[in-house]
Structure formats: C-alpha cells, structure tokens
Amino acid sequence: MVEETNSEYPIQVTEKAIAQLQRLVLKDPREGVFLRVGVKGGGCSGLEYVMKLDTTRKPIDLSKDFSGLEVVCDAKSAVYLKGAILDYTGNLIGGGFKFENPNAGRSCGCGTSFMPQAS
C-alpha cells in the first residue's frame, strides 16, 4: 500500500490500483488527465462511488500524488471517503476496482454503492 503523507487526504490507493490506473491514464489522449473519485446520491444503498478520468478541476478539490498518479476528490465526497482504500483485483469474477470504506454502514452486493454509518 502506498503511504499517505497528507493527513487531510481522505483515501489511500494500493499499488495494484495505481498500476492499473496508470495504464488507463496513458491510453487517454487528453493533457493533464487525473483520476477523480467521489460519491453521489444514488445506487441501491443511498450513495454511489464515482471514479473517472478527468481534466477539469473544481475549487473544492483535494489532490494527492500516488507514485505519479494524481487522484482528486472533492471536499464533500471526502467526508464519506475518509479512511477508504481503493484497491484493484484482476479476478475474472468480481474483479475490478473496489473501495474498502470504513464509513459504509451497509454496502450493496456489487460494491458500487453504500449507506453511510449512522452517526
């Protein structure tokens, strides 16, 4: 796992996820591409994880470099992702990117959405 040096940044990214994401960034023809992670309302559990390659920054963005991969998260999503780990598995069944989120009180079966823990 990559060490987090910025205590304000909400997530950590594993080496496997970084390697896979760097491959995807290299295939993107746009300049200044970074990974945007966040959450939005929806999914079967209330909040849905969002991950996309992006080039547009927002004033509320937090940014961190993970071994040459820039990961950006907006401050609102950071509240729900604090302490989360983004991982990647190449398994044929159930493989892909996965969030391990300590703030999830309940997650859906496919792992793409969650309900925050009750305060």
C-alpha positions in Angstrom: 0.0 0.0 0.0 1.2 3.5 -0.8 1.9 5.6 2.3 -0.3 8.6 2.8 1.7 11.7 3.5 -1.1 14.2 3.6 -3.3 13.5 6.6 -6.1 15.7 5.1 -6.4 13.5 2.0 -9.3 11.1 2.5 -8.2 7.9 0.7 -5.3 5.6 0.2 -4.6 3.7 -3.1 -3.0 0.3 -3.3 0.0 -0.5 -5.6 -2.2 -2.8 -7.7 -4.8 0.0 -8.3 -2.1 2.6 -9.1 -0.5 0.3 -11.7 -3.9 -0.4 -13.4 -4.9 3.3 -13.3 -1.6 4.4 -14.7 -2.2 2.1 -17.7 -5.6 3.8 -18.2 -4.2 7.3 -17.9 -1.5 6.5 -20.5 -4.3 5.5 -23.0 -6.2 8.7 -22.6 -5.2 11.3 -25.3 -6.0 14.4 -23.2 -3.5 16.6 -21.5 -3.4 16.8 -17.7 -5.5 13.7 -17.0 -6.1 12.6 -13.4 -8.3 10.2 -11.6 -11.4 11.8 -10.0 -13.0 9.8 -7.1 -16.1 10.7 -5.1 -19.6 9.8 -4.2 -23.0 10.9 -5.4 -26.6 10.2 -4.4 -27.9 7.0 -6.0 -27.2 3.4 -6.3 -29.1 0.7 -4.4 -27.8 1.7 -1.0 -28.1 5.5 -1.0 -24.6 6.8 -2.1 -22.8 5.6 -5.2 -19.0 5.6 -5.7 -17.7 7.7 -8.7 -14.4 7.1 -10.5 -13.5 8.7 -13.8 -10.5 10.1 -15.7 -10.9 13.9 -15.7 -9.1 17.1 -16.7 -11.3 19.7 -15.1 -10.7 20.9 -11.5 -13.2 22.4 -9.1 -12.5 24.9 -6.3 -13.3 22.4 -3.6 -11.0 19.7 -4.9 -8.4 18.0 -2.8 -5.5 16.4 -4.7 -2.7 13.9 -3.9 0.0 12.2 -6.0 0.3 8.5 -5.6 3.5 7.3 -7.4 2.9 9.7 -10.3 -0.8 9.1 -10.4 -2.8 12.2 -9.4 -6.0 11.4 -7.5 -8.6 14.2 -7.0 -11.5 14.1 -4.6 -14.0 17.0 -3.9 -14.3 18.1 -0.3 -17.9 17.0 0.0 -17.1 13.4 -1.0 -14.1 13.4 1.2 -16.4 13.3 4.3 -17.8 9.9 3.1 -14.4 8.5 1.9 -12.2 9.4 4.8 -10.1 6.3 5.6 -11.2 4.4 2.5 -8.8 2.3 0.4 -9.1 2.0 -3.3 -7.9 -1.4 -4.5 -7.8 -3.4 -7.7 -8.2 -7.1 -8.3 -7.8 -8.8 -11.7 -10.1 -11.7 -10.8 -12.3 -12.9 -13.6 -15.3 -13.0 -11.4 -15.9 -10.0 -9.1 -12.7 -8.3 -10.3 -12.0 -4.6 -10.8 -11.7 -1.6 -8.7 -13.1 -1.8 -5.1 -13.4 0.7 -2.3 -12.9 -0.6 1.3 -14.7 2.1 3.1 -14.9 2.2 7.0 -17.7 4.8 6.7 -20.1 2.3 5.0 -22.7 1.1 7.3 -24.1 -1.2 4.6 -22.9 -1.9 1.0 -24.8 -3.3 -1.9 -23.8 -6.7 -3.2 -21.9 -5.4 -6.3 -19.9 -3.0 -4.1 -20.7 0.2 -6.1 -22.9 1.9 -3.6 -23.2 2.1 0.2 -25.2 3.6 3.0 -23.2 5.7 5.5 -23.0 4.6 9.1 -25.5 6.2 11.4 -24.0 9.0 13.5 
